[in-house]
């Protein structure tokens, strides 16, 4: 067992939750962390965090966007810029955001920064939609 902490600027979403495993959306792809994992620090991308609390028979999830994940021998600390729980997702709104972002990417000349921001908006909307299907 180890503990999970998930913090954003707006809320302390998970604090000292004993878990058996966690999957984080690392910048270079999903990373599953089990007890005894080697210590590390990684950058987070946009995607779904999944974790299984001790004694639970189901996995919990949350959408994260950008941040850091620190793994120590007994704790996983996730500091994210944005977090959304499955019950906070409005599917129609997420679908509209995805369509708007994809249209912008396809039809507007964007600066490098605008391109990255719009790409992240599309990724957040897509991950929101996918999270509701878990």
Secondary structure, DSSP 4 states (H G I P E B T S, - for coil): -EEEEEEESS-EEEEEEEEEEEEEEETTEEEEEETTPPPEEEEEEEEEEEEEETT-SS-EEEEEEEEEEEE-SSEEEEEEEEEEEGGG--HHHHHHHHHHHHHHHHHS---HHHHHHHHHHHHHHHHHHHHTT-
